[in-house]
Amino acid sequence: MGAIASFLSLVIWLFVIVVLVRVAFSWLSPMATNPVSRFAFLITEPVLAPVRRLLPPVSGMDLSPLVVTLACYFVIHALGFVV
């Protein structure tokens, strides 16, 4: 069970990194012309879109990456107790 929890933690950490890459690219270049930016969009959009529908923008800012990242941190922390 510990190996599965460790693997899931690693996958979630990688997902958090991809979310942060997407946020950085959205600040630098809002149009997804870079292959890395397109990859980050394809990986994160299925998770961010439902959160975006539930959470309205605050002063024009999309807070869904923040909510998803915090949720990932909580899941990683909870998986730490399994290991």
Residue pairs with C-beta under 8 A, 6 or more apart in sequence:
1 82
2 82
2 83
5 79
5 80
5 82
5 83
6 79
6 83
8 79
9 76
9 79
9 80
9 83
12 72
12 75
12 76
12 79
13 72
13 76
15 43
15 44
15 47
15 72
16 69
16 72
16 73
18 39
18 40
18 43
18 44
19 40
19 44
19 48
19 65
19 68
19 69
19 72
20 65
20 69
21 36
21 37
21 40
22 37
22 40
22 41
22 44
22 65
23 65
25 32
25 34
25 36
25 37
25 40
29 37
32 38
32 41
44 65
44 68
47 68
48 64
48 65
48 68
49 64
51 64
51 67
51 68
52 62
52 64
55 63
55 64
55 67
57 63
